[in-house]
Amino acid sequence: MSNAAESIRKKFHKELFTPFAHAVRDYQLLQEGDRVAVCMSGGKDSMLMAMLFQELKRHNKYPFELVFLVMDPGYRTQNRELIEANAANLDIPVTIFETEIFDSVFHIEKSPCYLCARMRRGYLYSKAQELGCNKIALGHHYDDVIETILMGMLYGGQIQTMMPKLHSTNFPGMELIRPMYLIREADIKRWRDHNGLRFLQCACRFTDEHCNLDEEGRSESKRLEIKNLIAKLHEINPSVEANIFRSVENVNLSTVICYKKDGVRHSFLENY
């Protein structure tokens, strides 16, 4: 067992494994007989997710299978080698497949990140299905969720959230799950730093050449603006993150002017 795995069981059990297990249980993310493609980008979140799945499988009372899937969208050699070295060090048996996504989006000036994300998701679904999986797992965490809520409100003029699980519209029978949904990013960083680990940050060629990066390797973006805003609000109200998260659990339709259900817009006037 690696030191990083042992630290999950001992030092970080409450902060990492407990919320991971709660998300799996509360949102019914796993069922007996599932075969899950644990999708790993090489960053801290997805690498930790893989280890938490290994720990869950050690504990779990019903059978399910795991495939640790890494898509290489065109990484530079040193980035690919870092992923492989970390996987070996952490005892994660990865399956790596290659695509040319970076080459496809590199010369697109408008929204290359959006197109890249959509293409990545499609390739992951396709490969997972090919390997006999019925679910893919992504490493989005609690902070991603609350940032998405605020981004939708402040920049998109809508109330929505990043769901803990979704049925695929383009790959029938496939489902996306987010078992890191209740884990705080600060706890992921503490686990990483405690074990002296170095993971892949943003390895996109577009980001490398065109954007300024923050300390975590993210581009200076709207998401970073929201992250900084939440940090400032936390100084005034330490409960702000939990309140943002709960806001989409406590929607009162009697006080909402309009809402959409299955693509159909409804007004409060319909039942006034």
Secondary structure, DSSP 8 states (H G I E B T S, - for coil): --HHHHHHHTTTIIIIIHHHHHHHHHTT---TT-EEEEEE-SSHHHHHHHHHHHHHHHH-SS--EEEEEEEESS--HHHHHHHHHHHHHTT--EEEEE--HHHHHTT--S-HHHHHHHHHHHHHHHHHHHTT-SEEE----HHHHHHHHHHHHHHHSS-----SEEE-SSSTT-EEE-TTTT--HHHHHHHHHHTT--------HHHHHH--B-TTS-BSSHHHHHHHHHHHHHHH-TTHHHHHHHHTTS--GGG-SEEEETTEEEEGGGG-
